[in-house]
């Protein structure tokens, strides 16, 4: 169970009338990536989040290893995972990837990212926005540049964004003691009709979960069943909704990044490296505004266009998200086996990594987002 470390009582002083050059709402992967990109620029950057930094994880906490090193958070890695195994009711196929996954410690990763920032931080629940004023439970905060990195709810936009009507998937996992070598994926309709299940080893811990592309399908029972199949205890739950459609990354004078902009790759449901990737892109545009190199309106246009250019790849993955659950299980098994050749694996997973490549973490030349 998460123990709240947020400020209470007399510590929760009013933020009413607080001002900043940049206000980043949300201090997880996306928000921290934005703030990290602004470090050293001399701007007054304020991060706000309902929870303390690193306090409340909602994801499986695994990402491509090259991204973790590129972001300077390799120290958070608990276990590197070079292989994936895909299992259906008719067999299993194991692939050695051209790059590896790594399970990491969420709190430590967030601490390492924040250590690379020079932003201020306050705990506050963000309720909405009116122009350049953000309303929180500790008062109103004003900023010329505002970022929504609050997740799928897209709090700083209207209208609301609520399941099950919204294009969201849902996931839940448990964290029993355990282990393993591979990142296991099960495509099994007895567990989830449209989705997949997973097990991620994390050096003595096993992150076991189920994700459904249909937001109406509950996954707790399936998660408990999968844990039982693996002879693991269903303990230490965490879960969340996650998007599978891009949304406008710039709207009504506000920058949206991470899940609030739908920056979560369809099919796999992976959103950590994309939060880094688009957070860096957003941060670079904000930095240019602060340096007087372009207007806020131009930065919004450029960042919005940069995000939108990824729509074709996302549509391709979304079509696979719709197709794979509809395939007969035997056919799917044969397809997975047919892919088990070095050239096909390298090309397929190379394409996948290319859609948000860790080279983005290197300093981009001027005009890279144009």
C-alpha positions as MATLAB code, in Angstrom:
seq = 'XXXXXXXXXXXXXXXXXXXXXXXXXXXXXXXXXXXXXXXXXXXXXXXXXXXXXXXXXXXXXXXXXXXXXXXXXXXXXXXXXXXXXXXXXXXXXXXXXXXXXXXXXXXXXXXXXXXXXXXXXXXXXXXXXXXXXXXXXXXXXXXXXXXXXXXXXXXXXXXXXXXXXXXXXXXXXXXXXXXXXXXXXXXXXXXXXXXXXXXXXXXXXXXXXXXXXXXXXXXXXXXXXXXXXXXXXXXXXXXXXXXXXXXXXXXXXXXXXXXXXXXXXXXXXXXXXXXXXXXXXXXXXXXXXXXXXXXXXXXXXXXXXXXXXXXXXXXXXXXXXXXXXXXXXXXXXXXXXXXXXXXXXXXXXXXXXXXXXXXXXXXXXXXXXX';
ca = [
       0.000    0.000    0.000;
       1.287    3.476   -0.883;
       2.111    5.595    2.167;
       1.425    9.220    1.396;
       4.487   11.416    1.949;
       2.790   14.582    0.780;
       2.678   17.711    2.896;
      -0.013   17.848    5.534;
      -1.420   20.289    8.061;
       0.709   23.384    8.626;
       3.126   22.299    5.900;
       0.413   22.824    3.292;
       0.846   26.579    3.025;
      -1.063   28.498    0.384;
       0.295   28.704   -3.153;
      -2.239   31.351   -4.058;
      -0.618   34.047   -6.157;
       2.516   31.952   -6.816;
       4.219   32.716  -10.147;
       6.704   30.813  -12.297;
       8.172   31.084  -15.771;
       7.175   27.477  -16.457;
       4.616   25.422  -14.542;
       4.856   21.674  -15.102;
       1.829   19.838  -13.717;
       2.759   16.217  -13.054;
       6.106   14.966  -11.746;
       6.436   11.468  -13.146;
       8.237   10.380  -16.340;
       6.914   13.068  -18.695;
       6.951   16.022  -16.317;
      10.431   15.246  -15.037;
      11.717   14.864  -18.608;
      10.383   18.345  -19.417;
      11.924   19.889  -16.297;
      15.231   18.092  -16.900;
      15.461   19.664  -20.356;
      15.055   23.137  -18.849;
      17.868   22.752  -16.310;
      20.616   25.340  -16.480;
      18.571   27.802  -18.503;
      17.984   30.230  -15.656;
      14.189   29.975  -15.760;
      12.000   29.629  -12.698;
      10.441   26.200  -13.216;
       7.819   24.914  -10.789;
       6.818   21.234  -10.701;
       3.574   20.318   -8.946;
       2.142   16.886   -8.308;
      -0.398   15.358   -5.979;
       2.294   13.028   -4.624;
       5.922   13.444   -3.666;
       8.409   12.690   -6.410;
       8.748    8.931   -6.833;
       5.993    8.176   -4.335;
       3.332    6.484   -6.443;
       4.104    4.200   -9.386;
       1.270    3.154  -11.694;
       3.154    1.295  -14.437;
       5.113   -1.931  -14.842;
       8.357    0.062  -14.522;
      10.279   -1.513  -17.382;
      11.729    0.364  -20.333;
      14.279   -0.159  -23.112;
      17.707   -0.223  -21.468;
      19.250    2.247  -23.966;
      16.701    4.862  -22.899;
      17.527    4.492  -19.197;
      21.219    5.015  -19.867;
      20.522    7.912  -22.234;
      18.516    9.643  -19.490;
      21.265    9.123  -16.917;
      19.171    6.842  -14.689;
      21.020    3.540  -15.135;
      21.495    3.355  -11.372;
      17.741    2.646  -11.025;
      17.964   -0.606  -13.031;
      17.102   -3.715  -11.031;
      17.384   -6.293  -13.812;
      18.267   -6.233  -17.489;
      16.073   -8.480  -19.662;
      17.488   -9.378  -23.104;
      14.738  -11.798  -24.211;
      10.970  -11.860  -24.608;
       8.831  -14.991  -24.636;
       5.380  -14.937  -26.247;
       2.974  -17.681  -25.185;
      -0.408  -18.676  -26.603;
      -2.565  -21.696  -25.727;
      -0.787  -23.513  -28.578;
       2.859  -22.891  -27.777;
       5.609  -20.443  -26.903;
       8.280  -18.581  -28.866;
      11.342  -16.893  -27.351;
      13.069  -13.966  -29.050;
      16.462  -12.444  -28.230;
      15.975   -8.754  -28.957;
      18.416   -6.418  -30.717;
      18.185   -4.290  -27.555;
      17.173   -5.197  -24.001;
      14.457   -4.192  -21.573;
      15.290   -3.303  -17.980;
      13.068   -3.423  -14.926;
      13.786   -0.444  -12.691;
      12.977    1.000   -9.300;
      10.415    3.750   -9.851;
      11.260    5.881   -6.840;
      14.978    5.770   -7.546;
      14.495    6.621  -11.233;
      12.373    9.650  -10.368;
      14.914   10.791   -7.783;
      17.708   10.514  -10.349;
      15.725   12.506  -12.908;
      14.849   15.208  -10.392;
      18.506   15.466   -9.371;
      19.201   16.556  -12.968;
      16.639   19.375  -12.712;
      16.888   22.769  -11.037;
      13.121   23.124  -10.679;
      11.179   23.848   -7.506;
       8.654   21.231   -6.399;
       5.379   21.452   -4.483;
       2.741   18.853   -3.675;
      -0.680   20.005   -4.807;
      -3.726   18.513   -6.503;
      -4.336   20.239   -9.835;
      -8.020   20.902  -10.499;
      -8.067   22.866  -13.762;
      -6.947   25.957  -15.623;
      -8.225   29.365  -16.650;
      -5.879   30.986  -19.162;
      -2.430   31.226  -17.596;
      -3.737   30.397  -14.109;
      -3.752   26.799  -12.834;
      -6.136   26.032   -9.997;
      -4.900   23.696   -7.254;
      -6.112   22.642   -3.828;
      -3.470   24.991   -2.385;
      -4.444   28.008   -4.437;
      -3.960   29.491   -7.894;
      -0.581   29.467   -9.641;
       0.211   31.651  -12.656;
       2.766   30.935  -15.396;
       3.429   32.052  -18.935;
       4.207   28.493  -20.045;
       2.087   25.606  -18.751;
       2.575   21.871  -19.252;
       0.006   19.148  -18.542;
       1.892   15.940  -17.680;
      -0.845   14.715  -15.347;
      -1.740   11.534  -17.213;
      -4.712   10.256  -19.171;
      -7.269   12.542  -17.449;
      -5.858   15.544  -19.369;
      -6.890   17.757  -16.474;
      -5.978   21.089  -18.064;
      -8.157   20.563  -21.139;
     -11.887   20.536  -21.757;
     -14.089   18.599  -22.125;
     -13.356   15.800  -19.672;
     -11.796   12.505  -20.714;
     -13.419    9.573  -18.982;
     -13.602    5.808  -19.538;
     -15.219    3.737  -20.856;
     -16.067    6.116  -23.725;
     -12.496    7.408  -24.032;
      -9.927    5.432  -26.091;
      -8.209    3.914  -23.078;
      -6.872    0.515  -22.126;
      -6.738   -0.665  -18.531;
      -3.990   -2.534  -16.729;
      -3.422   -4.024  -13.300;
      -0.474   -5.872  -11.841;
       0.742   -7.453   -8.615;
       4.297   -7.507   -7.282;
       5.012  -10.811   -5.524;
       8.445  -12.106   -4.651;
       9.846  -14.149   -7.529;
      12.187  -13.993  -10.443;
      12.964  -15.077  -13.958;
      15.080  -14.197  -16.978;
      12.605  -13.247  -19.718;
       9.900  -10.667  -20.189;
       6.932  -13.017  -20.634;
       3.845  -12.072  -22.637;
       0.713  -14.234  -22.783;
      -1.893  -13.795  -25.513;
      -4.618  -15.967  -24.062;
      -8.337  -15.227  -24.353;
      -9.053  -17.292  -21.253;
      -7.252  -14.521  -19.335;
      -8.263  -11.460  -21.353;
     -10.438  -11.337  -24.451;
      -8.722   -8.362  -26.097;
      -5.326   -7.692  -24.592;
      -2.384   -9.514  -23.100;
      -0.788  -10.572  -19.813;
       2.806  -10.172  -18.697;
       5.466  -11.036  -16.172;
       8.502   -8.795  -15.707;
      11.330  -10.078  -13.469;
      12.930   -7.428  -11.277;
      15.732   -8.994   -9.208;
      13.737  -10.847   -6.580;
      10.383   -9.302   -7.477;
       8.004  -10.385  -10.216;
       5.659   -7.861  -11.809;
       2.667   -9.875  -12.986;
      -0.226   -8.180  -14.729;
      -3.003   -8.094  -17.297;
      -3.942   -5.343  -19.738;
      -7.196   -5.041  -21.649;
      -7.692   -2.917  -24.764;
     -11.399   -2.862  -23.880;
     -11.878   -0.419  -20.993;
     -15.140   -2.152  -20.069;
     -13.395   -5.432  -19.237;
     -12.200   -5.648  -15.643;
      -8.826   -7.307  -15.156;
      -8.485   -7.973  -11.433;
      -9.799  -11.525  -11.640;
      -7.492  -12.291  -14.563;
      -4.509  -10.846  -12.722;
      -5.203  -12.999   -9.687;
      -5.655  -16.044  -11.934;
      -2.355  -15.433  -13.725;
      -0.518  -15.054  -10.414;
      -2.015  -18.376   -9.295;
      -0.900  -20.074  -12.536;
       2.633  -18.859  -11.808;
       2.383  -19.962   -8.175;
       2.803  -16.389   -6.996;
       0.924  -14.401   -4.373;
      -1.408  -11.648   -5.582;
       0.070   -8.862   -3.440;
       1.092   -5.211   -3.794;
      -1.392   -4.120   -6.452;
      -0.932   -1.192   -8.780;
      -2.699   -0.225  -11.970;
      -4.067    2.507  -14.148;
      -5.753    3.425  -17.396;
      -3.468    4.131  -20.358;
      -4.312    5.701  -23.733;
      -4.074    4.047  -27.141;
      -4.819    7.101  -29.315;
      -2.819   10.281  -29.885;
      -4.471   13.522  -28.822;
      -3.486   17.107  -29.602;
      -0.165   17.822  -27.901;
      -0.761   21.579  -27.999;
      -4.162   23.090  -27.298;
      -5.516   26.400  -26.046;
      -2.072   27.703  -25.088;
      -1.095   24.583  -23.114;
       1.512   21.886  -23.820;
       0.446   18.273  -23.248;
       2.985   15.485  -22.821;
       2.924   11.802  -21.915;
      -0.412   10.107  -21.370;
      -2.261   13.437  -21.415;
      -1.367   13.667  -25.133;
      -1.916    9.959  -25.802;
       1.841    9.380  -25.940;
       1.505    5.694  -25.163;
       2.283    3.258  -27.953;
      -0.740    1.181  -29.042;
      -0.512   -2.635  -28.992;
       2.269   -2.798  -26.391;
       0.813   -0.121  -24.122;
       4.351    1.163  -23.528;
       4.402    4.753  -22.336;
       7.619    5.329  -20.387;
      10.096    5.921  -23.193;
       7.513    7.931  -25.134;
       7.029   10.119  -22.046;
      10.795   10.724  -22.043;
      10.862   11.291  -25.806;
       8.024   13.794  -26.038;
       8.992   15.373  -22.715;
      12.403   16.192  -24.162;
      10.795   17.609  -27.321;
       8.437   19.760  -25.259;
      11.240   20.950  -22.991;
      13.341   22.058  -25.965;
      10.502   24.139  -27.343;
       9.934   25.754  -23.950;
      13.636   26.473  -23.640;
      13.596   28.250  -27.001;
      10.691   30.449  -25.851;
      12.494   31.338  -22.631;
      15.611   32.230  -24.626;
      13.577   34.584  -26.818;
      14.200   32.482  -29.931;
      10.512   31.994  -30.701;
       7.089   32.926  -29.420;
       4.878   30.708  -27.317;
       2.474   30.380  -30.257;
       5.270   29.196  -32.530;
       6.512   26.721  -29.931;
       3.008   25.329  -29.543;
       2.684   24.937  -33.302;
       6.071   23.235  -33.662;
       5.579   20.872  -30.744;
       2.042   19.981  -31.840;
       3.264   19.239  -35.365;
       6.167   17.140  -34.014;
       3.764   14.981  -32.022;
       1.325   14.673  -34.928;
       4.076   13.392  -37.229;
       4.081   10.193  -35.178;
       0.445    9.470  -36.005;
       1.152    7.054  -38.919;
       3.260    4.737  -36.723;
       0.658    4.902  -33.972;
      -2.126    4.058  -36.432;
      -0.112    1.079  -37.669;
       0.286   -0.214  -34.108;
      -3.392    0.486  -33.370;
      -4.448   -1.602  -36.387;
      -2.332   -4.464  -35.020;
      -3.983   -3.913  -31.629;
      -7.342   -4.534  -33.294;
      -6.157   -7.379  -35.536;
      -4.189   -9.612  -33.182;
      -7.029  -10.333  -30.725;
      -9.233  -11.280  -33.696;
      -6.821  -13.860  -35.131;
      -7.475  -17.565  -34.494;
      -5.023  -18.601  -31.752;
      -3.405  -21.318  -33.892;
      -2.785  -18.832  -36.694;
      -1.288  -16.358  -34.245;
       1.033  -19.049  -32.896;
       2.219  -19.906  -36.402;
       2.847  -16.227  -37.125;
       4.924  -15.823  -33.957;
       6.988  -18.873  -34.924;
       7.476  -17.558  -38.456;
       8.922  -14.352  -37.025;
      11.566  -16.246  -35.068;
      14.443  -15.426  -37.414;
      17.241  -13.037  -36.565;
      16.672  -10.680  -39.497;
      12.918  -10.431  -38.869;
      13.346   -9.901  -35.123;
      15.990   -7.227  -35.641;
      13.906   -5.419  -38.225;
      10.634   -5.608  -36.270;
      12.002   -4.575  -32.891;
      14.379   -2.092  -34.513;
      11.369   -0.377  -36.116;
       9.591   -0.416  -32.770;
      12.476    1.308  -30.969;
      12.905    3.798  -33.823;
       9.444    5.265  -33.188;
      10.854    6.935  -30.054;
      14.583    6.375  -30.299;
      16.958    7.151  -27.395;
      19.077    9.298  -29.710;
      16.476   11.956  -28.888;
      18.141   12.349  -25.491;
      21.236   13.783  -27.206;
      21.181   17.531  -27.701;
      19.271   18.259  -30.905;
      20.458   20.862  -33.403;
      18.354   23.982  -33.936;
      15.342   23.267  -36.114;
      15.206   19.550  -35.267;
      11.507   19.760  -34.476;
      10.563   22.020  -37.373;
];
